[in-house]
Amino acid sequence: MTYLPMKTRFVNRLKSLFKSLKALALYAVFDDEERAIVEFEGCLELYPEDGHTLGILGKILINRGRHLEGIRKLNEALNYMVARGKSDPELFAYIAYGYAELNRLDEAINYYKKAINSWSKDGGFFTKVDVVYNLGRVYLQQGNYIEAKNIYELGIHLNNKEARLHFGLGSAYYELGQYEYAFHHLETAIELEPTFEDDKTMKKLRNELRSKMTIH
């Protein structure tokens, strides 16, 4: 990194803050992600160590399908945060999502676990249903049905009113051949969220379960 005098760094930081306000307006108010990306990149040219801006830019890039770019920015953001004794579980979760979209499932699992561990330390993990649900989906995609079952059971233990978790657990039980448990959780998912009844995967699983349970 090129060394800059303290005064220059301070001025650049101020300029970066003003540009970040414009970028945030483009992103949050006008929903113009492409122009926001340009502005956020301009902020980082002025002040590369801005972990907050790196984090926002990384999340936008992943939302735009630019997964590898987004992952790099988010990892940079985390590196600056770690240097300051901080962390951000949401950034771990975004990185995990990016890897899952790239079908790099082991890396996705690794970062979802980091998100869970980070939230657990803060005491806020219990409200982060999305992370549990998405980690379970990655396990299902990987064919690791026992781990999928375990993570969904953990999620339901923390919040048994979340329909998605029952849907996921029912899917895991189905793959494990535990059909009565599978049917119970799929029906629970529909009771909690009736729109799941029209889901194609749900219909397929329920029809197959009815057939298998009639036979056995």
N, C-alpha and C positions, 0 to 999 in steps of 0.2 A: 504494500500500500504506500502511495506517495504521501510524504509528510507535508501537512499544510500548517501554516502559522495558526495560532489559536484564534486570532481575530477573523481570519478567512474561514475557518471552520465554523465559527459562530454565525457569520453572515450566510454561509451556505446552508446552515441548519435553519435559519429563519426563512430563507428562500424556499427551502424544501417544505417547510411547514405550510407556507402559503400555497404552494403547488399541490400539496396533499389535500388541502381544503377544496380546491377546485376538482381534484380527482375524485374525492369522496362525493361531491355534489353530482358529478357526472355518473358515478356508480349508483349511489343510493337514491338520488332524486330523479335523475333523467334516464336511468337504466341504460346508459350508453357505456357498455363494458369496454368496447374497443378503444374509445377515446380515453377512458379512465386508465386503461393499461399504459397508454403512451404517457399520460401525465405521471402516473406512479413510477414508471421507469425514469422519467426526468427527475423526480424526487431523489431517486437512488443514485443518479449521476452526481447530484450535489452532496448527498449524505448517505454513503453506501451502508453505514452501520445501523440504519434505522430498521430495527427488527419488526416494529409495528407495521411499517409500510411494506416490508418484505412479506410479512404474513398476509396482509390484505391482497397484495398482488398475486401471491402464490395461490390463494383460494380462488381468485377470479380466473386465473389461467386454467386451473383444474376444472372450474365450471364451464369454461369455453372449450374443453376437450384437449387442451394443451398440457397433458398430464406430466410429461417429463420435465418441462419448463417449470410448471407449478411445484412439483416435488423439489426441484433444486432450490427454488426461492424459499420454500417453507423450511427446508433443512438449514439454509443460511440463517433464516429468522431464528430458528431454535438454537443454532450455535451462538448467536449473539445473546440470546436470553440466558443460556446456560452460563456464559461468561459473567453474567450479572446475577447469577444465582436464582434465575427464574425459569419457568417453563409454561407451556400452554397446551393442555390436553386436546383442545380443538384442532390445533395444527397437526398433532399426531394422527388424529382421526381423518383429517383431509388427506394427508400423505397416504394413509392406509387405503382410502377410497381411490386415490389416483392409481396406486399399485393394483388394486382389484380390477379397475377398468382396463389396465394393461395386461390382465391375466397373470400377474406376478403374485401368486396367491400366498406363498410363504412370507414374502415381504409385507403384504397386506396384513396378514395375521400378526406379524411382529409389531407393526405400528399400531394396530388396534389394541394389542395388549399393553403397549406403552401408554396409550390414551387411558385405558382402564386403570392402570397402575397410578398414573398421574392424578386422575380424578379421585381415586380411592384415598390418596394421601391428603387431598384437599377436603375430603368428606362430601364432595359434590357428585361423585360417580352415580349415586343412586337415582338421579334424575336423568341420566344420559342413556335413555333407552335406545336411541339410534345406533350407538356404538355396539351395544350388545346384539341388537338385531342384525346389523351388518356383519359383525364378526361371525355370527351363526350362519349367515348366508354364504360367507366365504368357505367355512368348514363344509357346508353342504355341497358347494360347488367343487370342492377338493375331494369329496367322497369320504370325509372324515366325520362319519355320522355320530360317533360316540362323543366327540368333542362338541359337535353341534348341539347334541342333546344336553350336554353338561352346561354349556353357556346359556342356552335358552332356559334351562331350569333355574340357573342363577338369576337370570333376568326376571322370571316369573316370581321367584322368591322375594325379589325386591319390589315388584309391581305386577300383581296378578290380574290387573284390569287392562293390561296392554294386549290388544287382540293380535298384533303382529307377532308377539312372542309365542302365543299359543299356536298360531299358524306355523311358525318355524319349528316349534317343538313337535307338533303333529307330523310335519314332514320328516323330521329326523326319526321319530318312532316308526313311521311307515317304512323307511329305508332299512331300519333295524329289524323289521318283521314283527314288531310289537303292535299289532293292528288295533286292539281295543284301546290302548293308550292313545294311539294316533287318532282314532275316530273321536275319542273324548275331547282332545285338545282342538281338533278342527271344528267340532261343533261349538266348543266354548268360544273360539275365535269369531264364529258367525253370530253367536249370541251377543258378544261384545261389540261387534262391528258388522251389521247385517249386509253391507255392500260386499263383503268378502264372498258371499254366496255366489256372486256373479263372476268371480275370478276364475280364469280358465284352469289354472293349476289346482285350485280348490275343487272345482267340479270333477276334474280327472281323478284326483286322489280319493274323493268321497265315493265316486262310482266304483273305483277299483277296490276300495275297502269294503263296500257293501257286498261285492262279489266274493271277495276272499273270506269275509266273516260268515257269509251264508254257507260257503263250502265247508269251513272248519267248524 
